[in-house]
Amino acid sequence: MKYLELRKRVKGNVFTFFDVAKFFSAENQQTIKVQLARFVKKGLIKKIKRGLYCFDPKLLDELELASCLYQPSYISLETSLNYYGIIPDIPQGVTSVTVTTTKKISNEFGNFYYAKIKPLLFFGYLKVKSPTSEAFFNLARKEKALLDYFYVRKIKKIDDLRLNLKDLNLIRYQEYVKFFPKWVQKIKL
């Protein structure tokens, strides 16, 4: 595998070892690992973590990276609420939810927080195209991000919160809230 072949076949900026192995299926996986390590050493690609790489760190979209760093996950909570303009505060890192373990990942690209939710609550997100690359990331819908926020942060009243709820789809909110515990269902918007 040559670098130019890799660049030609991998369309996005971020890619995994498994992406490369799929594109170069005729090659031995150990050979691919060695070649990727050589590309990293030469500065042709950047290793983000084991099995995850990018071509140009300057073009890295933190939302795309958050979706790749820890899977399965989708961006929600404060990051999603800020993305939609529901909360004015800018989060200190990218916040996501997952069905695995609560985790914080810090690296040169930022801080990434993953909060565990029940598998029953892992829904209500869509694939959004990154504005800086050809890749996509998983982002909670407005209504789901708000419910995840209440649930994960254990918020029972919204009186003191600065929330802009004017564009919220109340029908979708009512559909989603049925899956949450009673104490979340009791929150008055």
Buried (B, 14 or more C-beta within 10 A) or exposed (E): BEBEEBEEBBEBBBBBBEBBBEBBEEEEEEEBBEBBEEBEEEEBBBBBEEBBBBBEEEBBBBBBBBBBBBEEBBBBBBBBBBBBEBBEEEBEBBBBBBEEEEBEBEEEBBBBBBBEBEEEBBEBBEEBEBEBBEBBBBBBBBBBBBBBBBBBEEBEEBEEBEBEBEEBEEEBBEEBBEBBEEEBEEBEE
